[in-house]
């Protein structure tokens, strides 16, 4: 059922047809982009679960595969888990074992074979945790290039997690608690000046609050720019908004404020 749901939305992006959904747009935009790049033309109706795809090139949207790349978000997730466990445990066998457990997990294998948001969400969740841990390891050299990179990448992954599903807010909470603990520890460091503490605070506000919010807003800017044709989501919005959609009965009609 979910494949029918999100596959149809991928088609909407390819056809630039406006729709409304409860989830933020990033995951569905990536599904549509994967379908477009892999040759899917957006013509399959996705009317009910189990319909045969026949000649339609749907495989690119399953697992969000781009062109002929065999890797998908599950493969990237397994790689991220391996790096994360290696960073936390400093044990290569433990990291490899965990990655192999995930690779052969029935649930993950199943999720990666269909047009779903979950593999994309899990990738950004794991990416945010991995970036946070890597940033913590750079705590002894703050404001270095690697420190800025991992802190910024944490913000990017937070935006990605929120942009796929709102359940991504849980990883925002995790990173937020880690940041509060980190700042509290810095505040108790008497050898650190208040000016330097202020720089630490501003860096985290910039990378973990402003950057994710800007990226999250940019996703919706792309969403509304791409979907410029009338579709099933018109009725959820005002007449003024509907007048901007090509094919809508109110298109280009002058509407008083």
ABEGO torsion letter per residue (X at the ends): XAAAAAAAAAAAAAAGBBBBBABBAAAAAAAAAAAAAAGBAGABAGABBGBBAEABBAAAABGGBBEABABBAAAAAAAAAAAAAAAAAGBAAAAAAAAAAAAABAAAAAAAABBBAAAAAAAAAAAAAAAAAAAAAAAABBGBAAAAAAAAAAAAAAAAAAAABAAAAAAAAAAAAAAAAAAAAAAABAABBAAAAAAAAAAAAAAAAAAAAAAAAAAAAAAAAABABBBAAAAABBAAAAAABBGBAABGBBBBX
